[in-house]
Amino acid sequence: MTLNSISAAAKEIAGDAESALGDVTGDSGARIGGRLRSAEARGERLLAGAREAIGQAADEAAEHTGEVYDRGLRSLRMGGEAVVEQVGGRPIAALLVAGLVGYGLGLILHGRR
């Protein structure tokens, strides 16, 4: 429970008390004022709860983002190691494949003229 929600709960109790006092004394101004204060406090309490829920969701998202980043980084390293292993074992074939890929990209990007 946050300080805002505690403050809102206190305002709501004060508004309910003011409204009840207005009912007992027959003072319609106090009754209406108390109900308005109580309704305003309920809104503040709901807003505080929403802020807290959003904060928790943001914290969870940040935690998951870090996990996904770490997993992606591990995959990238493993892929790089696999490429180094393949190129180191067959350097001529790797150069031939790289040349063909470059030629194909050149055709795709610039077209035949």
Stockholm file with secondary structure:
# STOCKHOLM 1.0

chainA/1-113         MTLNSISAAAKEIAGDAESALGDVTGDSGARIGGRLRSAEARGERLLAGAREAIGQAADEAAEHTGEVYDRGLRSLRMGGEAVVEQVGGRPIAALLVAGLVGYGLGLILHGRR
#=GR chainA/1-113 SS CCHHHHHHHHHHHHHHHHHHHHHHHTCHHHHHHHHHHHHHHHHHHHHHHHHHHHHHHHHHHHHHHHHHHHHHHHHHHHHHHHHHHHHHHCHHHHHHHHHHHHHHHHHHHHCCC
#=GC SS_cons         CCHHHHHHHHHHHHHHHHHHHHHHHTCHHHHHHHHHHHHHHHHHHHHHHHHHHHHHHHHHHHHHHHHHHHHHHHHHHHHHHHHHHHHHHCHHHHHHHHHHHHHHHHHHHHCCC
//
